[in-house]
Amino acid sequence: MSELDLNLIPYLVALEETRNVSRAGDLLGVSQPRVSAALGKLREYFGDPLFVRTSRGMEPTAYALVLIPAARDALARIEHGLVAPRDFDPATSKHTFSIALSDVGEIVFLPRLLQEFARRAPLANLRSVSLPHADVERGLEAGSIDLAVGYFPDLRGTNFFQQRLFTHRFICLMRRDHPLASEHFSLKQFLACGHAVVRAEGRSQEVLEKYLAKRRLVRRAVLETSHFMSLPYILSRTDLIATVPHAIGYAYSTEHASIVLVEPPLPLPRFDLRQHWHRKFHNDARTVWLRTLVAELYNDALDEWPK
């Protein structure tokens, strides 16, 4: 054991959580080559490949599966017993807080949160991560992710706490001189239009798609994309429309003069945005401070997107 670099243990856990060298680096806030180098040292020390490449990603070997529970337990003990302070002073903390957010979530939460960090915790840092659900769940459990904030419908059960922040909705986007931009368009017109449909990693769009499918409402998806960022440029040059979370629409309509918001012609569902944390860190001073700040900044009374 005296020859084992204990700084390598987080790499072992991160690789098991993500099954991917690049995503493990994102989770730890380090480069991909650094993760690869750490894996090489771990393989040399334990005399085992530990992770092998398969069609499903980096799969742990049988020996790695024996090591990982002990590694997780060791990290948790260090976090609780040595690293995590019993009292937390945001004014002096240099901690890097990690929050799981979708790209929509970054637009909703990061601007005001960063402003308050600059005022209340000027030496602390924020890291936003976008990971598959299973990795978010493991990250919250391991403590590598402090909070998951936004729409995470799968984070339920006795291991997770959650707090509702506010309710969000959908809005239609189109170019300012679109034929339907100056009138209250009908459901028939909505379905007949060409649509730009976003299939993003974030889960909020599922609410819209399930709603339309349940009512057997089929719109023509002229464009399917996994990115929100390109929408204003696409919509401004086409007759396509897009139905997106209101925060996205409001941000684009204020920053791009060629884009306008139009109320959808049907009562689209709303969805709650929440913050989630693991029960192991319910009383952790840093996590308590962060989630208290998030709840203070984001709630029904302070919902900044006009109705």
ZISULUR-V946027 format. One record per pair of residues at least 24 apart in sequence whose ideal C-beta (glycine too) atoms are under 6 Angstrom apart, sorted by the first residue. I is the first residue (numbers start at 1). J is the second residue. Records with the same first field share a line. If there is no record, write none. Layout:
# ZISULUR-V946027
I=J + J
This chain:
# ZISULUR-V946027
4=45
8=38 + 41 + 42
9=71
11=38
12=42 + 71
13=71 + 72 + 142
15=51
16=60 + 68
17=135 + 138
18=135
19=57 + 58
20=57
26=129
27=144
29=127
79=143
84=284
87=285
88=285 + 286 + 289
90=120 + 121 + 289
93=121 + 124
94=123
95=124
96=125 + 127
97=126 + 146 + 290
98=127 + 145 + 146
99=128 + 147 + 149
100=129 + 136 + 145 + 148
101=128 + 150
102=150 + 202
103=228
104=202 + 245 + 248
105=150
107=247 + 251
108=247
109=149
112=297
140=278
141=278
146=287 + 290
147=275 + 277
148=276
149=275
150=273
151=203 + 204 + 271
152=276
155=276
159=279
160=276
161=277
162=274 + 276
163=275
164=272 + 274
165=273 + 298 + 299
166=273 + 299 + 300 + 303
167=270 + 272
168=245 + 271 + 273
169=246 + 270
170=208 + 243 + 268
171=246 + 249 + 261
172=241 + 243 + 262 + 264
173=235 + 242 + 249 + 259
174=235 + 241
175=235 + 236 + 258
176=258 + 260
181=260
185=265
186=265
187=265 + 266
190=265
191=219
193=241
194=220 + 222 + 240
195=219 + 221 + 241
196=223 + 234 + 240 + 242
197=221 + 224
198=225 + 228
199=224 + 226
200=226
204=245 + 271
207=269 + 271
211=269
232=256 + 259
246=305
247=305
250=305
